[in-house]
Amino acid sequence: MMKITLAQIEIDDNDFTKNAEKIVHIIETHTHSNIILFPELAVTGFPTADNLEDKFTQSQDAFERICQATLTTQSHILIGQIEQGGTAFYNSAFLIHQGKHQVLHRKAHLWLDDIGLFTQGNRSSLVHILNANVGAQICFDLEFPEGSRALAQQGADLILMPNSNMHPYENTHFILSQARAIENQVFVATCNRVGSGHGGQFAGESLVVSPFGEVLLQMNEEESIQTLQLDMEQVQLSRKDYQYINHQ
């Protein structure tokens, strides 16, 4: 069984220390979770053209504090954060475990507000956690089937999605989370942020969907931390009679 915690939180776009304190507290109080999933750009909130580089630089201490918090737990943390690669900046999903971090995914489908700020990503790999292959995507990536299919073809059992979905697009992500799970016969977990910011209202409604398309968890619009256990044997059961990824 895989124990996963979704941290659907409100993020302050201008207070990295406050965001880090909240994230660290969640890590320190959910030490029995195998995976803790946070929203997209959870440390910094959304940057603008005027402050992207400053936000990246000024958030490094906060990000390092989050990494240090994982030294006392076995949990794997999946969190959205700005990444710099050379002169480019990426909207990335970082996996943090026992103080070390790696980029698991760079956002491949840039939303309107990402264009001109972030470079389109093409990095998406798997990591092995508790006998399961785990991959990641970010927010708008969910709305295109190719990325999830590529992860499934690599052997993914679980796809984690840091999210920052706003009203009125909550139904889009509700439907497509189920679609990505069914068509790839994998677990899909999306973790959205809540509250206002970046000129809109974040929808919440984080989801966990089984390989059969069953909605195992759906949150509301409020800040909430919820944990559930995933029976990873359901992945192979869903593929017992046929496998979608083997059909062209």
Protein Blocks (a to p, Z undefined) as FASTA:
>chain_A
ZZdddddddddfklmklmmmmmmmmmmmmmmbfbdcddehklnopadfklmmmmmmmmmm
mmmmmmmmmmmpcbdcdddddddehjbccddddddeehiacdfbdcfbdcfklgokaccd
fbdcdddeehiacdddehjlmmpmklmmmmmmnopabdcddddddcfklmmmmmmmmmmm
mmnopaddddddedjeehiacekjpacddfkopafbdcdfbdcdddddddfklmmmmmmm
pcfklpZZ
